[in-house]
């Protein structure tokens, strides 16, 4: 992926104090790992890998350096409060598709930060020419589903008993998608210049 045109760092007002949005770098690995390890395990089920493991975090950082992942962090000082990523595989048949992933500290949920992170990830994905975006989560993560639907994502698939938690309980995954060109055309028809 090319360097983003969006402006970072950027301050975002919040009722509990200002939050900064900025791109993740190699130097953030320890902070993001600590953030991930503090999340409820259920929050991580939709991820293909367990990011609470240092070797998985190392792979994430290498992907950022290679340019196959863009990650935006929500931080207060040096503390990571949330992150959003756009993941693509430049060597697949689906090079036009990006997967959007968002994680947020439970203490900040319901205050709009998750939506800002999701919106930021989507804007970065569109800026980099991705044509279709997908997001997945467990079906009981209703707040996350609502955030993505508010951004134009629609249900595309239900994967039954697709993941198992640490106790061995199976959970369904919902896949939401967003066809960038269609949504942008609708926005232009309503006189808006950008989908996000």
C-alpha positions in Angstrom: 0.0 0.0 0.0 1.2 3.5 -0.6 1.7 6.0 2.2 -1.7 7.4 3.3 -2.7 10.9 2.3 -4.8 11.3 5.5 -3.4 13.6 8.2 -1.9 12.0 11.3 -1.7 12.4 14.2 -5.2 13.8 14.7 -6.9 14.7 18.0 -10.5 13.5 18.6 -12.6 14.9 21.4 -14.0 12.5 23.9 -16.0 12.9 27.1 -13.1 11.2 29.1 -10.4 13.3 27.5 -8.9 13.8 24.1 -7.9 10.8 22.1 -5.3 10.8 19.3 -5.6 8.8 16.1 -2.3 7.9 14.5 -0.8 5.2 12.3 0.8 2.2 14.1 4.5 1.7 13.7 7.0 -0.9 14.8 7.6 1.1 18.0 3.9 0.4 19.0 4.2 -3.4 19.1 4.5 -3.6 22.9 1.7 -1.2 23.6 -0.7 -2.9 21.1 0.3 -6.3 22.6 -0.6 -5.1 26.1 -3.9 -3.6 24.8 -4.8 -6.9 23.1 -3.9 -9.0 26.2 -6.2 -6.8 28.3 -9.2 -7.4 26.0 -11.9 -10.0 26.8 -11.0 -13.2 25.0 -14.4 -13.1 23.2 -13.5 -9.8 21.5 -10.7 -11.6 19.7 -12.7 -14.5 18.2 -13.2 -13.0 14.8 -9.5 -12.6 14.2 -7.8 -15.4 12.3 -4.8 -15.3 14.7 -4.5 -14.7 18.4 -2.9 -11.3 18.6 -2.2 -11.7 22.3 0.8 -13.8 21.3 4.1 -11.9 20.8 4.9 -13.9 17.7 1.6 -12.9 16.1 2.2 -9.3 17.0 5.7 -9.6 15.4 4.0 -10.8 12.2 1.6 -7.9 12.3 4.4 -5.4 12.6 6.3 -7.1 9.7 3.1 -6.8 7.6 2.9 -3.1 8.4 6.5 -2.6 7.3 5.7 -4.6 4.0 2.7 -2.4 3.4 0.1 -5.2 3.4 -1.6 -3.9 6.6 -2.4 -0.3 7.6 -3.3 0.1 11.3 -4.7 3.2 13.0 -4.4 3.5 16.7 -6.5 5.4 19.2 -4.2 6.4 22.0 -4.2 8.6 25.1 -0.6 9.5 25.9 1.2 6.2 25.3 -1.8 4.0 26.2 -3.4 2.2 23.3 -7.2 2.3 23.6 -8.2 0.9 20.3 -7.0 -0.1 16.8 -8.3 -0.5 13.4 -6.6 -2.3 10.5 -7.0 -2.8 6.8 -5.6 -6.1 5.7 -5.1 -7.1 2.1 -3.2 -9.9 0.3 -1.4 -8.4 -2.8 -0.6 -11.9 -4.0 -4.2 -13.3 -4.1 -7.0 -13.2 -6.6 -8.7 -10.8 -4.2 -6.2 -8.0 -4.3 -9.1 -5.5 -4.7 -10.5 -6.6 -1.3 -9.5 -5.3 2.1 -10.6 -6.7 5.4 -11.4 -4.2 8.1 -10.8 -5.1 11.7 -11.6 -2.9 14.7 -10.8 -3.5 18.4 -11.7 -1.1 21.2 -11.2 -1.0 24.9 -14.5 -2.0 26.7 -14.3 1.3 28.7 -14.7 3.4 25.5 -17.5 1.5 23.8 -20.7 3.4 23.1 -18.9 6.7 22.9 -18.3 6.9 19.1 -14.6 6.0 19.1 -15.2 2.5 17.6 -17.2 4.2 14.8 -14.4 6.7 14.2 -11.8 3.9 14.0 -13.9 1.9 11.6 -14.6 5.0 9.5 -10.9 5.9 9.4 -10.0 2.3 8.3 -12.6 2.5 5.6 -11.4 5.8 4.3 -7.8 4.6 4.2 -8.9 1.5 2.3 -10.8 3.6 -0.3 -7.8 6.0 -0.5 -5.7 3.0 -1.5 -8.0 1.9 -4.3 -9.7 -1.1 -2.6 -13.0 -1.8 -4.3 -14.7 -4.1 -1.7 -14.3 -4.1 2.1 -15.3 -7.0 4.4 -15.6 -7.2 8.1 -16.4 -10.1 10.3 -17.4 -10.6 13.9 -19.4 -13.0 16.1 -23.1 -12.6 15.7 -23.5 -11.5 19.3 -21.3 -8.4 18.8 -24.4 -6.3 18.0 -22.7 -3.0 18.7 -19.9 -3.7 16.2 -22.4 -4.9 13.6 -24.4 -1.7 14.0 -21.2 0.4 13.6 -20.3 -1.3 10.3 -23.9 -1.2 9.0 -24.0 2.6 9.7 -21.0 2.9 7.4 -22.8 1.1 4.5 -21.8 -2.5 5.2 -24.4 -5.2 4.6 -24.6 -8.9 5.7 -23.1 -11.2 3.1 -22.6 -14.5 4.8 -23.1 -16.4 8.0 -20.4 -18.9 8.9 -22.0 -21.3 11.5 -19.9 -22.7 14.3 -16.9 -21.1 12.6 -14.7 -20.4 15.6 -14.2 -21.9 19.0 -13.4 -20.0 22.1 -10.8 -21.1 24.7 -13.5 -23.2 26.5 -14.2 -25.0 23.2 -17.6 -23.4 22.6 -18.4 -22.8 18.9 -19.6 -19.4 17.7 -21.1 -18.2 14.5 -19.4 -15.5 12.5 -21.2 -12.9 10.3 -19.4 -11.4 7.3 -20.4 -7.9 6.3 -19.3 -6.3 3.0 -19.2 -2.9 1.5 -18.9 -2.3 -2.3 -17.1 1.0 -2.4 -18.0 1.9 -6.0 -21.8 1.4 -5.3 -21.8 3.4 -2.1 -19.7 6.2 -3.6 -22.1 6.4 -6.6 -25.1 6.7 -4.2 -23.3 9.4 -2.2 -22.6 11.4 -5.4 -26.2 11.0 -6.4 -27.2 12.7 -3.1 -24.6 15.5 -3.7 -21.9 14.2 -1.3 -18.4 13.9 -2.5 -17.1 11.0 -0.4 -18.6 7.9 1.1 -16.5 8.5 4.3 
